[in-house]
Amino acid sequence: MPLGDAFADLVLGGTCAGCGRPGRTLCAACRTELTTVAPFRAWPAPVPDRLRPPTAATAYDGVVRRVILEHKEHARYRLAGPLGRLLAEAVRTGLGDGRAAWLCPVPSSWTTVRGRGHDPLRRLTIVAVRHLRRQGYDVRAADALRVLRRPADQSGLSAQARAANLAGAFGPRSRWAEPLTDQPVLVVDDVLTTGSTLAEACRALESAGIGVLGCAVVAATARTATHPS
């Protein structure tokens, strides 16, 4: 973090997003926890139809969970840096030996973006793209999905209910069909819970003839399990 940012946090009464202690946006201990990760294949149990291989940078708990929520719900923009780099780690692992990909973020409705005051996933995707490109990867963002209808609140829903709630929620943007044909595409999101959202995004892209190589997320919940593949 720039010295000016740290100074402003201290003077204005800032707190660490990871542990809540007074000080900078992320204390040294929490920043270290966000950088010490081991990406893993994060298949949910049960696996939704149409879900392509998902990779998570880390587990959705503790410091990571708090930081994601602070960024998303409280618009703490500086957190996009470390979270975007986590997403980049998941993308790099998901690509395997590949060096090129289009990253397609799961879309949010305009109402949701307006309510939050920003589009957190778009911000993380941009950070991830910049980080990977600096490392020699040919990655770009593709705004290839749109919200067709706003699903009901997902909180408390079972995996089956989430899948039904999201069915038909997303659609492809027609202008992206040709550029993404026969290209490596990864769907990206911040958190994987049941996998229903990612599965619906994969379905929508594939309905336009866009093949999906896999999915990459910042973090996955404890509902996920290693898939025998």
C-alpha positions as CSV (number, residue, x, y, z in Angstrom):
1,M,0.0,0.0,0.0
2,P,1.3,3.5,-0.8
3,L,2.6,5.4,2.3
4,G,-0.1,8.1,1.7
5,D,-2.8,5.5,1.9
6,A,-1.5,4.0,5.1
7,F,-1.1,7.5,6.7
8,A,-4.7,8.4,5.7
9,D,-6.0,5.2,7.3
10,L,-4.2,5.9,10.5
11,V,-5.3,9.5,10.7
12,L,-8.9,9.0,9.7
13,G,-9.4,6.0,12.0
14,G,-9.1,3.2,9.4
15,T,-9.3,-0.4,10.4
16,C,-7.8,-3.6,8.8
17,A,-10.5,-5.3,6.7
18,G,-9.2,-8.7,7.7
19,C,-9.0,-8.5,11.5
20,G,-10.7,-5.2,12.4
21,R,-7.7,-3.7,14.2
22,P,-7.1,0.0,13.9
23,G,-4.7,1.0,11.2
24,R,-4.2,0.4,7.6
25,T,-6.6,-1.2,5.1
26,L,-4.8,-4.5,5.5
27,C,-2.3,-5.2,8.3
28,A,0.9,-7.1,7.6
29,A,-0.4,-10.4,9.0
30,C,-3.7,-10.3,7.0
31,R,-1.9,-9.3,3.8
32,T,0.5,-12.3,4.3
33,E,-2.5,-14.6,4.7
34,L,-4.0,-13.4,1.5
35,T,-0.8,-14.1,-0.4
36,T,0.0,-17.5,1.1
37,V,-2.5,-19.6,-0.8
38,A,-2.5,-22.9,-2.7
39,P,-5.2,-22.9,-5.5
40,F,-7.2,-26.0,-5.8
41,R,-9.9,-27.7,-7.9
42,A,-13.1,-26.8,-6.1
43,W,-15.9,-29.0,-7.4
44,P,-19.1,-28.5,-5.4
45,A,-21.0,-31.5,-4.0
46,P,-23.3,-32.1,-5.7
47,V,-21.9,-30.9,-9.0
48,P,-24.5,-28.8,-11.0
49,D,-25.1,-29.7,-14.6
50,R,-23.1,-27.6,-17.1
51,L,-20.5,-26.5,-14.6
52,R,-17.0,-26.5,-16.1
53,P,-13.9,-27.3,-14.0
54,P,-13.7,-24.7,-11.2
55,T,-10.5,-23.5,-9.6
56,A,-10.4,-21.5,-6.3
57,A,-7.4,-19.6,-5.0
58,T,-8.3,-20.3,-1.4
59,A,-11.1,-21.2,1.0
60,Y,-13.9,-18.8,1.8
61,D,-13.4,-18.3,5.5
62,G,-11.6,-16.2,8.1
63,V,-9.6,-13.2,6.7
64,V,-10.5,-13.9,3.1
65,R,-14.2,-14.0,3.7
66,R,-14.1,-10.7,5.7
67,V,-12.0,-9.0,3.0
68,I,-14.3,-10.1,0.2
69,L,-17.4,-8.8,2.1
70,E,-15.7,-5.5,2.9
71,H,-14.8,-5.0,-0.7
72,K,-18.1,-6.0,-2.1
73,E,-20.6,-4.6,0.4
74,H,-18.7,-1.6,1.8
75,A,-16.9,-0.5,-1.3
76,R,-13.4,-0.6,0.1
77,Y,-11.7,-0.2,-3.2
78,R,-8.1,-0.7,-2.1
79,L,-9.0,-4.3,-1.4
80,A,-9.4,-5.0,-5.1
81,G,-5.6,-5.2,-5.4
82,P,-5.0,-8.3,-3.2
83,L,-8.3,-9.9,-4.1
84,G,-7.6,-9.4,-7.8
85,R,-4.2,-11.1,-7.4
86,L,-5.9,-14.0,-5.7
87,L,-8.3,-14.3,-8.7
88,A,-5.2,-14.2,-11.0
89,E,-3.7,-17.2,-9.1
90,A,-6.9,-19.2,-9.6
91,V,-6.9,-18.3,-13.4
92,R,-3.2,-19.2,-13.8
93,T,-3.9,-22.6,-12.1
94,G,-7.0,-23.2,-14.1
95,L,-5.2,-22.6,-17.4
96,G,-2.7,-25.3,-16.6
97,D,0.0,-25.1,-19.4
98,G,-2.0,-22.5,-21.3
99,R,-0.9,-18.9,-21.5
100,A,-3.9,-17.2,-23.1
101,A,-7.6,-16.8,-22.1
102,W,-10.6,-14.6,-22.1
103,L,-12.0,-13.9,-18.6
104,C,-15.7,-13.6,-18.5
105,P,-17.1,-12.3,-15.2
106,V,-20.5,-13.4,-13.9
107,P,-22.7,-10.4,-14.4
108,S,-24.6,-8.4,-11.8
109,S,-27.9,-6.6,-12.4
110,W,-27.8,-2.8,-12.7
111,T,-29.9,-2.6,-9.6
112,T,-27.3,-4.5,-7.6
113,V,-24.5,-2.5,-9.0
114,R,-26.3,0.8,-8.2
115,G,-27.1,-0.4,-4.7
116,R,-23.5,-1.2,-3.9
117,G,-22.1,1.8,-5.7
118,H,-19.7,-0.2,-7.7
119,D,-19.2,-3.5,-9.6
120,P,-16.8,-5.4,-7.4
121,L,-16.3,-8.4,-9.7
122,R,-15.5,-6.3,-12.7
123,R,-12.9,-4.5,-10.6
124,L,-11.3,-7.7,-9.5
125,T,-11.3,-9.0,-13.1
126,I,-9.5,-5.9,-14.3
127,V,-6.9,-6.3,-11.6
128,A,-6.4,-10.0,-12.4
129,V,-6.0,-9.2,-16.1
130,R,-3.4,-6.6,-15.5
131,H,-1.5,-8.8,-13.0
132,L,-1.4,-11.7,-15.4
133,R,-0.4,-9.6,-18.4
134,R,2.6,-8.3,-16.5
135,Q,3.6,-11.9,-16.0
136,G,3.4,-12.6,-19.7
137,Y,0.0,-14.1,-20.0
138,D,-2.2,-13.1,-22.9
139,V,-5.5,-12.6,-21.0
140,R,-8.3,-10.2,-21.6
141,A,-11.7,-9.4,-20.1
142,A,-14.8,-10.2,-22.0
143,D,-18.1,-8.7,-20.9
144,A,-19.9,-11.4,-22.7
145,L,-22.8,-12.1,-20.3
146,R,-25.8,-10.0,-19.3
147,V,-28.6,-10.4,-16.7
148,L,-31.9,-11.4,-18.3
149,R,-33.8,-11.5,-15.1
150,R,-32.8,-10.8,-11.5
151,P,-32.9,-14.0,-9.4
152,A,-34.4,-14.0,-5.9
153,D,-32.1,-13.8,-2.9
154,Q,-30.0,-16.9,-2.7
155,S,-29.4,-16.9,1.0
156,G,-30.5,-20.0,2.7
157,L,-31.4,-21.8,-0.5
158,S,-30.3,-25.4,-1.1
159,A,-28.1,-26.4,-4.1
160,Q,-31.2,-27.6,-5.9
161,A,-33.2,-24.4,-5.1
162,R,-30.3,-22.2,-6.2
163,A,-30.1,-24.0,-9.5
164,A,-33.9,-23.5,-10.1
165,N,-33.7,-19.9,-9.0
166,L,-30.9,-19.1,-11.5
167,A,-32.2,-21.0,-14.5
168,G,-32.3,-18.7,-17.4
169,A,-31.0,-15.7,-15.4
170,F,-28.1,-14.9,-17.8
171,G,-27.8,-14.5,-21.5
172,P,-24.9,-14.0,-23.9
173,R,-24.2,-10.7,-25.5
174,S,-24.4,-11.4,-29.3
175,R,-21.4,-9.2,-30.2
176,W,-19.1,-11.5,-28.3
177,A,-20.1,-14.8,-30.0
178,E,-17.7,-14.4,-32.9
179,P,-14.7,-13.1,-31.1
180,L,-14.9,-15.9,-28.4
181,T,-15.5,-18.7,-30.8
182,D,-12.7,-21.3,-30.6
183,Q,-11.0,-19.2,-27.9
184,P,-10.1,-20.4,-24.3
185,V,-12.7,-18.8,-22.0
186,L,-12.8,-18.9,-18.2
187,V,-15.9,-17.7,-16.3
188,V,-14.8,-15.8,-13.2
189,D,-16.5,-15.0,-9.9
190,D,-15.6,-14.0,-6.4
191,V,-17.1,-16.9,-4.4
192,L,-18.2,-20.4,-5.3
193,T,-20.9,-21.9,-3.0
194,T,-23.0,-24.5,-4.7
195,G,-21.7,-23.7,-8.2
196,S,-25.2,-22.9,-9.5
197,T,-24.3,-19.3,-10.6
198,L,-21.2,-20.5,-12.5
199,A,-23.1,-23.3,-14.1
200,E,-25.8,-20.9,-15.3
201,A,-23.0,-18.6,-16.7
202,C,-21.4,-21.6,-18.5
203,R,-24.8,-22.6,-19.9
204,A,-25.5,-19.1,-21.2
205,L,-22.1,-18.8,-23.0
206,E,-22.4,-22.3,-24.5
207,S,-25.9,-21.5,-25.8
208,A,-24.1,-19.0,-28.1
209,G,-21.5,-21.5,-29.3
210,I,-18.9,-20.2,-26.9
211,G,-16.9,-23.1,-25.4
212,V,-16.0,-22.7,-21.7
213,L,-12.6,-24.1,-20.6
214,G,-13.3,-23.7,-16.9
215,C,-14.1,-21.4,-14.0
216,A,-11.9,-19.4,-11.6
217,V,-12.9,-17.9,-8.3
218,V,-11.2,-16.0,-5.5
219,A,-12.6,-18.4,-2.8
220,A,-14.7,-21.5,-2.4
221,T,-16.9,-22.5,0.6
222,A,-16.7,-25.6,2.6
223,R,-19.5,-27.1,0.5
224,T,-17.0,-27.9,-2.2
225,A,-15.0,-31.1,-2.5
226,T,-12.3,-32.6,-4.7
227,H,-13.9,-34.1,-7.8
228,P,-12.7,-37.5,-9.0
229,S,-11.5,-36.3,-12.4
